[in-house]
Amino acid sequence: MIHVPEELARSQAKYNGEAGRAFVAGLPDLAEDFLGRWGLRVTGPSMYGMASLVLPVERVADRTRAALKMQILDEETEGEPIGLRAWDGAGSVRLLDHDAATGTMLLERLDEARPLTSVTDTREALGIVAGLLARLVAVPAPAGLRGLGDIAAGMLAEVPEATAHLGAEDAAVLRDCAAAVRDVAGEPGDRLLHWDLHLGNVMAGEREPWLAIDPKPLAGDPGFELLPALMDRFDPDDVLWRFDLLAAVVGDRERAVAWTLGRVLQNGLWDVEDGEPGLDAEQVEVARILRAARA
């Protein structure tokens, strides 16, 4: 029997409604189908995130260790195999097989007991993120991915209505972030972006010490990659040194500031869409620090 954790069921119901409930209900049959189709056997308990069920497996034929990942297909997840193929294991987990109809993937097995969050020295951990970031964004984005230009245009179009639902201070933050995005939106970039590179999305591997997992690939400017790693173990006193470390990897510091403010804008718009009473205070603080440094 395939165990589907209740936490995954609740997450899918919350964010995807009836489609999420149907996905969860079909997971046992989906898993059994691919265990048979790809000649796999389960070797441990189910693992899960907010959107996916992952089974530790091995190939029956040669005992190759792997991970069977199943997730609902949407605009974020459908690009994952495209990005993983383009990276081909250079800084990221390697894709071993993929079914386009369901989005099911067979991935290289990493050490789930050793995420980068287990490295307690924050400077060491951020140095590892920076090294992976440099490798990941060195790859040109392949065809078939969402583009940052379209995302930026969509965000800017939403700002007037979103600010009407916020208090004066939060509305001013969104407008300032939008102004920064307008300055760079005409050159959205063409690199392959992970889009969610933070300590929890890096795991220890066997062929390399650390590898990125769970990308939501975009084509765009590498500066759009930095915010998640600024928010891990958040400390306002750490924002500038972390930002400078990561911005040095992507090259253009001013554009990195603008696109990081773009991520604050994106998250703020999602907060408004979700009915939150205001913006995330820590991300507002990041925006304040970067805007002051930019001035």
C-alpha positions, 0 to 999 in steps of 0.5 A: 500500500502507498501511504499518502500523508494527511498533510499533503492531502490538506495542502492539495485541498487548500490550494487546488480544491477539487483538482487537488482532492482528485489528485490525492485520491488517485495517487495510490493507483498512479504510484502502482502504475509507475512502479510496474511500468518502470520496474521499481520497488519501494524501499522506504516510507513516503516523503512529501512536500506541499505539492508532491509525493515522493517514494524512495525506490530502486530499479529491480533490474539493477538496484539503482536507487532513485526517487519517484516523484508525483505532483499535480500538473500546473504552470509551475510544475510542468517546466520542471523536467524541461529545466532538469534536462537542460541542467543534466545534473550540473548543480541539480538533481538528475532526471532519469525518466519522465511521463509527460501525460502525468508529470511523474518523474524518476529522479536521482536519489539524494540523501533526504536526511541531509538537506542544506538546512542541516548546515548550521553555519549560515555563511557556509550554507549561503556559500553553497547556495551561491555556488549552485546558483552560479552553475544553474544560471549559467545555462541558457533557458530552453524553449517551452518555459514561462518567461520573466517578461510575461510575469513582470507585465502581469504583475505590473498590471495587477498593482493598481487593484492590489494597492487598493486593498492595502494600508498606505505603508504597504501600498507604498512598498508595492508601488516602489517595488513596481517602479523598480521592476519597470526599470528593468522589465524591458530586458527580462533575461534569458537564463534558466532560473530555478525560482525557488532556490533556498536551503530546504531545496538543496540536498546532499548527494553521492556524485556531488556534495550538494544538489538543488531540487524542486525547481519551478523553472523560468526563463529570465534574469538571474537577479530574480533568484535571490530572495528565497535565500535572503529569507532563510533564517531571516535576520535583517542584519544579514540581508546586505552581506547575503545579497552581496554574496549572491549578487556577485554571482549574477553579475549586475548588482543594480539589476539584482536589486530591482529583480529582488524587489520584483520578487517582493512584489510578486509575493505581495500580490499573492498575499493580497490575492489570498486575502492577507491583511498586509504584506509579509513584514520580513519581506517588507524589511528586505525591500526597505534595506535594498531600496536604502542601499540603492539610493 
